[in-house]
Amino acid sequence: MAQKFGYFLLVLIPTVAVTFYTILKSRRLSDMLEAVSDEKLPATAKFRAVLDVWK
């Protein structure tokens, strides 16, 4: 029983962490997706938008 609970926590904690990280970064992710889908932007601007997500 304790082993199953340990596995549960092993999966739950990273899942919650990634979810909250994504929520915190959602604005930058939205801006990045908008820039990448814009056909008028040059490749350098798109690449810069991707890098801005990780600031």
C-alpha positions as CSV (number, residue, x, y, z in Angstrom):
1,M,0.0,0.0,0.0
2,A,2.8,2.4,0.9
3,Q,4.6,1.6,-2.4
4,K,1.5,2.5,-4.4
5,F,1.1,5.8,-2.5
6,G,4.8,6.5,-3.2
7,Y,4.2,6.0,-6.9
8,F,1.2,8.2,-6.8
9,L,3.2,11.0,-5.2
10,L,6.0,10.4,-7.7
11,V,3.6,11.2,-10.5
12,L,1.4,13.8,-8.8
13,I,4.1,16.2,-7.7
14,P,5.7,16.7,-11.1
15,T,2.3,16.9,-12.8
16,V,1.2,19.7,-10.4
17,A,4.5,21.5,-10.8
18,V,4.3,21.4,-14.6
19,T,0.6,22.6,-14.5
20,F,1.4,25.6,-12.2
21,Y,4.5,26.4,-14.3
22,T,2.4,26.4,-17.5
23,I,-0.2,28.7,-15.8
24,L,2.5,31.1,-14.8
25,K,4.0,31.1,-18.3
26,S,0.7,31.1,-20.2
27,R,0.9,34.8,-21.3
28,R,4.4,34.2,-22.8
29,L,3.3,30.9,-24.3
30,S,0.3,32.7,-25.9
31,D,2.5,35.4,-27.3
32,M,5.0,32.8,-28.7
33,L,2.2,30.9,-30.4
34,E,0.9,34.1,-32.0
35,A,4.3,35.1,-33.2
36,V,5.1,31.7,-34.6
37,S,1.8,31.5,-36.5
38,D,2.3,35.0,-38.0
39,E,3.3,34.6,-41.6
40,K,4.6,38.2,-41.9
41,L,7.2,37.9,-39.1
42,P,10.8,37.0,-40.1
43,A,12.3,33.9,-38.7
44,T,14.5,35.8,-36.3
45,A,11.5,37.4,-34.6
46,K,9.8,34.0,-34.3
47,F,12.9,32.5,-32.7
48,R,13.2,35.5,-30.3
49,A,9.5,34.9,-29.3
50,V,10.4,31.3,-28.5
51,L,13.3,32.3,-26.4
52,D,11.2,34.9,-24.6
53,V,9.1,32.1,-23.1
54,W,12.0,31.0,-21.0
55,K,12.8,34.4,-19.4
